[in-house]
Amino acid sequence: MTFTEIIASDKPVLIDFFATWCGPCQMMGPILQAVKQELGDDVSILKVDVDQYQDLAARYQVQGVPTFALFKNGELLWKESGAKPKEVLVDIIKQHMD
C-alpha cells in the first residue's frame, strides 16, 4: 500500500513524522500505542522516518520532529510539531471522526 492510498482512507490517519535519533520521538511510542488502544479501528497510525522518507517530509514541510499530521480522504486536516500528550491527540482525532 502506498502512502497516498493509506491517507485516502475514510477514517482518520495520524502520521507521526519521526527520527530514530530524536528523544521526544521515542517518548511518543507508548503515547501513540495508548491513542490506538483508546480509539481502536477508528484510526490508523503510521510512523514515517524522516531520514528514510525525506521526500514525504519535504512534501508536508516537516521542519522538526516529531511532527504529527492528520489525514482523512487524502486531505491534510491538521499538522503540528512537538511531542503531544495522549489526550490532545485523541481530542484532535475525535474531532475528525464521523
N, C-alpha and C positions, 0 to 999 in steps of 0.2 A: 504494500500500500504506500502511495506517495504522500508527502506532506500535504499537498493540495487536496488529495482525497480525504485525508484524515480531518482537516479543518472544515471540509464541506459537510460534515455531519450536522444533522438537525438537532443534536443535543450539544450543549456547551463543551468545548475542548480547551482545557487550560494548558498552555505551553510554558514550560519552565526553561528559559534560556540560561544555561549554567556553564561553569568551567570547573574542571577537576581540581584546580589549584585554589579555588575560591572558598574560604572558610564559611561565610554566610550561606553559600550554595549548599554546602554539606549539611549545614544546620537545617535546611529546608526539607531534607529527605523524610524524616519522621513526620513533619508537619503535613507534607503532601500525602503521605500514607493515611494520616488521620482525616484529611479532607475526603479522600477516596472512600474511606471507611464510612464516613458520615453520609456522603451523597451517593455512594454505590454506583449503579449503572447509569445514573442521571448525568454523569460527567465522565469525560475521558481526560486523562492527564498524560502529557507527553514531555519527556525531558529531552532538550536539544543542546548538545555540547557545542558551544560557540567556536571552539577551536577546530572541531571536526567539520562543522557546517557553517563556515564563515559566510557563504552566500546567503543562507537564511537569515543569519544575524544581521547582515548588511541590508537585506530586503526589508526587514522590520525595524531598522535603525536602532539596533540594540547597542547602547553606549556603554553600559555597565552590567555586571552580573551580580546577583540573579536579576533577570528581568522576566516578568510574567506577562503573558498575553492571553486574552480570552477570545476565542473564535466561535462562531456559530454560523452554519450555512456559508462557510467560506469568508465571512465578514469579520474583520477585527473590531471587537466591541469595547475592549479595554486593554490598556497596557501600562505597566508601571514597574519601575526598577526598585530594588531593595527587598530585603527579607520581609516577609509578612506573617503575622500570626494567623493561625488556622481560621479564627472567627472572621477575619477580614476577607480571606479567600472564599470561605463558604458563603458569606453575605453577597459578595460580588457575583459569584456563580449563580446563586439562587435568584438574583435579580433578572437573570437571562434564561431561566428555565421556564418552560411552558406550564 
